[in-house]
């Protein structure tokens, strides 16, 4: 039986807040929807941090690099980090005519012989989906032969956006991994981190606090993840969605199947980190844990405020424009507010309805939600008198042109901004950006120009 997910069901997710009041599909495909990231890329981004799994792209060579090494997803896996290896079947015109299934079988055999991964994710692409290669059958035969999970990921690029691809990646994990293994031990405070990809080590900024409280991270999807752990995820007491609302379909289905409740939170900034820790403790329902969590929050906030004192005067009166996507439209904005910086605008073009509502709450009535940031951000910098632009590398030219400071907060960033310590990293980077003379110097007009 085919395990291909039903796209219509994923687009009309009942757990999304906006679908409770109206029947509009969530992130429904529109012409040009794959611009800036297709479904295949979204699925790879969601699953790629599993360093003990091989990620095999069943498609043309050009699809291999779609999201490979585009995010600094860190891992402490003691073995060989297979995310550094690029595996593809390199489908050719001949395979399009005569099928690529034999080539796929041989590719899996090669990977198992030479690398011995804990699992193999096999990604469909536009070409192999259109010619009808049976990923489910090939993966089943390979799993029987090699004795490790073979996970078909039905997320060809043409089905929709990167957001939808993340959901499809979650579906593949739910169907093929979760619930297939039992943990050696369980605790009353076992949690799954869903949507935490550990980009630049974000998860490590708060994992030690959870450990201090006695809260065990049973599994992650997928930052610093282990295949054996995610197979045991059905025994957790709580699913914690860390920002990534695209995986809410997965947590809803886990609640229906395994009775695991969920909370959604962010670990960017002081307020959200504290609120997130407390939300986890309260959801686990232990009074002693809640009391210890409150004490830990008081201690960590006091330490943070002491370290932030040198930055307060520098950030006083500063305004920022934020051009990023997804949950960062509001989570980074909240972190900037914790530093005393006013966020006058944030881009919401690549955000879900829930994220847009959260951004509105974070920025307040006067904040601007940019639907077309490429056109709007330059104008808003002038109108609002912004001093900072936080965005991806493509927006650097806008900052230079307008003569304001710039900081890269997208996945290409080099430092972690998660947790309490991450807020200090953000403060230090923004201080350097504001004090860097290159932005004003580069924006100066030549003496002979009027």
N, C-alpha and C positions, 0 to 999 in steps of 0.2 A: 504494500500500500504506500502511495506517495506521501511524503512528509512535507510537501510544499505548503507553506503557510498561506492563509487566505488574506490577500492584500486588503480587501474591502473591510475585513474585521479590524485589522490593525489601524486603518485610517479612521475608523469610527470607534475609538477607544472609549469605553464607558467610564473608565476611571479618571479621564481628563475632566477638570472642573467645568470647562465651557460646554461640554457635551451634556451636562446635567440640566442645562437651561435651554439649549437649542440643539438641533439635529444636524449641525454642520460638521462635515468630515474634518478630522484633524490633519493638517498639512496635506490636503488633497493635491494630487499632481496638477500642475498647470504648465502651459507651454514654457519651455526654458527652465523648468524646475530643477533639472540636474546641473545647471550652471553653478559652479562653485562647490561641487561635490555630489557625486551620484550615490545610489543605494549601495553599490559594491564597496565604495570607499567608506561609507558609514559603518557597514558590517565589519570591515577590516579594522577600523579604528576601535570598535568596541571589543574585538576579540584578540587583537594583535599582542597586547601585553602578556599573554600566556607564553612565557619563555620556554616552558618545557613541552610545548606543542609545535608541530610543524604547520606552516600556513601555506597551502598549495593552491595557487591560482590556476584554475582550469580555463584558460583562455589565451589570447594572443600575448606575445611578449610585452607589448606596450601597456597592458593592464597591470603588469606586475608592480610597477613603480607608482601606482595611483596614490597609495598612502604609505608605502614602505618607508620607514625611518623619517616620517614627517613630524612625529611627536617624540619628545624625549621621555618615553615611558620607562622609568627605571625599575630595575629588579635586583634582588639579592639571591636569585636562583643560583645554587652552588655549581650546577652543571653547565653545559654549553648553552648559551643564550641563542635559541633558534630564531629569535626575531631578527637576528643579524644575517640570517640566510634568506635569500629570495628564491622561492621554489615556484616554478610554473611549468605547465605542459607545453607551452609555446605552440598553440594551435595554428596550423597552416591551412592553406586553401585545400590541400588534399584531405585534411581531417574534416573540413567543413563538408566535403562531398561524401566521404566514406565513414564519418563518425570519429570522434576523438576518444571513445571509451577505452579502446585497447591502450592508447597512449596514457590515459589516466591511470589505468591499472598498473602499468609498468612504472609510472612515476611514483605511485604509492609504495610499490615493492622496493624501488630504489631508496626512497627516504627511510623506510623501515630497516633496510639492510645497513645503510651507512650512518644513520643518525639515531635510531631507536627512540623516537619521541614518545611521550605519554599519551598523545592523541594526534590526529591529523585533521585540521580544518580544511575542507575542500570547497573553494569558493566558485560558484557559477558566475559567468560573465555574460555579457550581451550575446556574444557569438555562440557560446556553448548552450545557452538557454534557448536560442532561436533554432539551432539545429536539433535540439531535443535529446542531448546526451542524458542518460539516466544516472544521475549522481547517486540517488538513493540505492539503486541496485549495486553499483560499483562499490560504494562505501560499505554496504552490508557484507558483500563478498570479501572485501579487504579486512573488515573487522573480524569476521569468522576465521580468516586465514592467519592474521597476525595477533589477534587477541587483545587489541587495544581499540578504544573508541575511534571511529572514523565519522566525522561530523560534516554532513553536507550543508552548505550555507547557500540557500536559495535567495540571493540578493543581486541579480544582474542589474547593471546600472540603469537600464531603461525603465525599471518599475517605479522610480521616483527619486526623492531627495536623500541626502545623507542622513537626515533624521529618521526616515523610514528604514534605511539600511541598518541603523542601530537597533531598531525594533526587530528586524529580521535576524540579526545576529543573536539577540536575546532569545528569540524563538528557537533557533538552532540549538542553543545551549539547553534550553528547557526540555526539548524533545529528546536530546541525545546524551546529555551528561547528568543533569540534576536528578538525583534520586537513584542513581545506578551504583552507588557505593555507600557503605555505612561507616561513620567515623569511629575511631578507636575509643574515644571518650566524648562525652558531652558535658556542658556546664549550664547552669540556669541563665547565664549571661552571654550566650553565643549569638553573634550577629553576622549577617552578610552585608558587605559594602557593595552596593550596586551602582554602577556608573562612576566609580572612582578609578581613574586610569593611571594614577600616580605619575602624572606628567611632572617632570623635574623634581620628583620626590614629594609631591603634595601630601600623600597619605602618611608619610613618615613624620610629618610635622605634628600630627595629632594622635597617631597610633600608640605612641608611648604613654599618652594620657589615658587612653582607653585601657591599656594594659595595667597602669597604676590603679585604676578603679576596679580591676578584676573583670573587665569586659573583654571577651575573647573574640577576635575576628576569625570566624570559622572559615569563611571564604570571601573572595572578592570577584566581581565581574567588572574589570579584569586586572586592575593595577597590581603588580607584583603577585599575580595569581598563580595558583597551582591547579593542574587538572584534577588531581586526587581530591583537593579541597572543594572545588565547585561541584564535584559529583556527590559530595556529602551535604550540599547546601540546604537540602530539604529538612535537616535536623536543627536548623537555627531557630532561635526564639523570636528574632526580629530581622526584617529587611530594612536597611538604611539606604535610601536613595540619596546619593551625594550629588546634588545638583542636576544630574542628567535625567530630565523628565522623559526622554525618549524611551527609557526602559520601564516606564510605568506599567506597560502591558505585561511584562514579565513578572513584576511583583504582584500585580492583581491576580494573575493565574496561579502564582505560588500560594497566595492567600486562599484561593478557592480550592486548590488541590491539597495543600499541606497545613492550612490554618495558620500561616505565618503572617502576623500583622506587619504594617509598614509605616515608616515615617520618612518625610522628605525634608532635607536640610542642606545647609551650606557650611563649609569650614573656611570661608574667606572673611577676614576681618575679625575684630574683637567681639562685637555683638553676636554675629552669626556663629562663631566658634563656641562661645559660651552657651548660646541658645541651643546649638546642636548637641553639645554634650549633655545638657539637662534634658533635652527631648528624648535622647536615647535612654537615659536613666529612668525617666518617668514612664516611657513605653514599656520598659522591662518590669516596672511595677514593684520594685523593692525599696522600702522606705529607708533602709540603711544605705543603700546605693545612692539614693537621691540626696541624702544628707552629705555623704562623702563627696558627691559630685559638686554640690554647692560650695563646699569648703575648698575644693580644688579650684573651682572657678574664681573664687575670691582671691586665692593665692596667686594664680596665674595672671589675673587682670591687674593686680597690684604691681607685680613684677614688670608687666608690659608697660603700664603707665609710667613707671619710673624710667624705663628705657626710651620712651617716646618724648620725654620732656624736651630734649634738644631740638626736636623737629617741629614742635608746635608753633613757634614764632615764624619759622620759614613758611609753613603752610597756611598761616592765617590769611584769610581773604583771597586765597587762590581758587580759581575755577577750572574745571576740567570738562572736556568732551570725551566720551567713551564710545569707540567704534569697534565692537567685537560681536560675538554671536552667542546663541543659546543661553545657558544659565548665567554666563559672565556679564550679560547685559545688566543684571541687577546685583550679582554677588560681588563683582569688582567695584561696582558703584557703592555698595554698602561699606566695603573696605576703605574706599577713598573718604567717605563721610566720617569713618572712625578716625581718620587722620586729620580731620578738620578741613578737608577740601570739599568745596561745593561742586556737585556734578550737575551741570546745566543741561546736558543732553546725552542720550545713549541710543545706540542703534539696535533696533528690534526686528530688522528684516528677516534674520535667520533664527528667530526665537519662536517658541510655541506660544499659544494663547495664554497658557498659565504663566510663562516667563514674562510675557508682555504685561500682564496684570501685576506681577511682582515688581517689575521695573517701574510701573506707574506708582505703586505704593512707596517704593524706595526713593524715587526722585521727587515725589510730591506734585502738587498741582502745577507748579511753574516749570517743571522739568519737561524737556522736549524728547519725545520718542521718535527717533528718525527711522522712517520706512525706506528712504533712499539715501543712505549715508554718503555715497559717492558724490552726490550733488549737494546735500544739505550741510555736511560738516564744515566745509570752508566758510560758508555763509554764516553759520552759527558761531564759529570762532570769533568772527568780527562783531556780530550783533551782541553776543553775550560777554565779550571781553575775556575769553578764556585764556589761561596761561599754560595749560597742559592739554596734549592730545594723547590718549592711550588707545592703541589700536594694533593692527598687524603691520608687518613691514611695508605693505603696499601704500600705507597712509603716511609714511615718513616724508614724502615729498610735500604733502599738504602742510605738515608742521614747519618744514624748512621755508616753504613759500610764505607762510603767515608769520614766521619768526617767533614761534612758541616752542616750548620744550616738548619732547616726544619720549614715550616709553612703550616698548613692545610687550603686550600682555597676552598675545595669542599663544598657540601651542609651540611656537618657535622660541619662546622665552627661555632664558638660561637659568633662572633662579625660581625657587618655589615661593609662591605667595600665600600658601595655605597655612591655617592655624595661627597661633599667636606669634611664633617666631617668623612665619612668613609675612606677617604684616610689617615687621621690622625690616625684612628684606625689601618690601615694596617701598617703605619710607626712605630707605637708603638710596634705592634706585631713582626715586622721584627727586630726592635732594640733588643727586648728581645731575639729573636732567635739567632741573631748574637753574643750577649753577653753571651749566656748560655753556660757554659763550658761542659755540658753533652755530646754534640756531638763529641767534640774532645777527651774527656776522654774515652768515650765508644769505639772510634775507635782505641785507642792505643793498641799495641800488648803487650802481657805479657813479662816481662823481660827475661824469659827463651826461648822465641820464637826468631828465627832468622829472 
